[in-house]
Amino acid sequence: MGFKETVINIAEKVGDTVDKGINMSKDSYNKMTEKNRIKKELNRLNTEINNIFVSVGRRLYSENPENEQFKTVFGEVNSKETEIAELKQQLSVIEGAAVCSVCGETVQKGEAACSKCGAKVDAGNEKAEVEIVEAEEVVYCSQCGAKLESSAKFCNQCGAKIKD
């Protein structure tokens, strides 16, 4: 065998080795892709199952809050809901809003009355003290459609002047 044949033989062996490497890489890539697809599907299905359990738990809690079997757990839920309400109230105050002491609705700074129950809020709106007032005629801003008090001169949302 001459030099030329030896070089060709070596080149064929190198080519075969490169082909094997490429095929192994393709196989590894395909396996990795399939593995990731399966893991993604597993995560999706587990998430759906968890959402179902959450839904069942919420339904059980709302339909049967006095259930003796779950009394401890439901007590924890009640405690956490109370904590959430308190934190929301603190956040509202920090953001410049108040909380209506009649219904608990957030009243934005500068608004004179609660949009949910109609209770008046003090002028500074720094405290959530309110007094009950008679229901007034419902008025809407002609610019943005915000619900307003009938006595409003300007919209508390967009600032537009309210026409008499």
N, C-alpha and C positions, 0 to 999 in steps of 0.2 A: 504494500500500500504506500502510495506516494504522499508527498506533503499536501497536495491539493485535496486528496481524499480524506486525509486525517483532519484537515481544517473543516471540511464539509461535515464530517462525522461529528466533530466537536460542536459545530454550529447547530446541527440537528439535535444533539443532546441538550444544548443550552435552550434551544427553541422548545423542546419537549418539557424541560424543567419550567420555563416561563409559562407555557400553556397550563401545566399542572398548577402552578402558583395562581394564575388567573382564575382557573376553575375553582380552586379551593377558596379564593377570595370571594368569588360569586356565590358559592355555597354558603360561606360564612355570612355574607351580607344578606342573602335570602333568609337564612335561619334567624339572623338578628332582626330582620324586618318582621318576619312572622311572629317571633317571640314578642316583640314590642306591640304588634297588633293584638295578640292574645292578651297581653297585660292590660292594654287600654280597654279592651272589651270586659275583662274581669273587673277593672275599676269602675266602669260604667254600670255594670250589673250590681256591684256592691253599693254604689251610690243610690241606685234605684231602690234597692232593698232597704237601705237606711232611711230614705225618704218615706217609704211605706211605713216603716216602724215609727217614724216621727209623726206621720199623719194619724196612725192608729193611737199613739200615745196622746196626741192633742185631742182626738175625738173622745177617748176614754176619760180624759181629764175634764173636758167641757160637759160631757153628758152625765158623768157620775162623780162629781167632785168629793162626795162623802164616802167613797168606796173604802172600806176598812183595810182591804188588802194593800192599797196604795196610799194610805193616809200619810205615811212618813214622806214618801216621794212627792205627793201633792203638796204637803206642807213646805217642802223645799222649793217647789215651783212658786207657791204663793210668796214665800220669802224673797225669792229672786225677782218676782214681778214688782214687789214693793220697792226693792232696791233699785230696779230699773226706773220706776216712776220718780224716786227721789233724785237719781242721777240726771234724769231728763229735766227735772225742775231746776237743779243746780246749773245745768248747761243753758237752759233758757235764760236764767238770771244773768249768767256770764255774757250771753249773747245780746243782752239788753232787753229781753222779753220778761214778762211776768206770767204767773200761772193763776188762772181764775180760781178763787177759793170756793166758788159755788159748784163749778163743774169740772175743774182741773184742766181745761183747755189752755193752750199757750196763747197769750195775748202779746202781740208784738209791741215794742216800744213806740209810743206815740199814739197808739190806738186808744180810744176813749171807752170802748165797750168790748165785751167778749163776743166773738162772732158766733159762738155756739149757743150760749144761753141769754145773751143780751145784757148781762150784768155790767154796770158801770165800773170802770177801773179808775183809780185816782189819777189826777192830772199828770203827775210825774211818772206814773207807771213804773215806779221803782219797787213798790210793794204789790203783793197780789191781793190786797184787800179790795173787796168789791161790795156793792150794795145792789139789791134786787130792784129793777125798774120795770115799769109796765112795758109790754111789747109795743114797738113802734112800727110804723109803716116801713116796708122794705124798699130801699132805694139802691139802684145800681149805677155805677159810674158809666157815663156814656162813652168814655174813651177806652177803658180796659175791661169793663164789665164786673169790677169788684163790688161785692155787697157792702153797702155803707149804711150808716145811721141816717135817718131822715133829716137830722139836724146838721149833717156834715156840710161844710162849706167847700172842702177840698177832699179829693180821693186820698185815702191813706195808703194806696198802693202805687199809683202813678203820679199823684200830685195835681191832677187836672182840677180846675175850678168846677164846682158843681153848680149847674144852672138852677135857678129858683123855679 
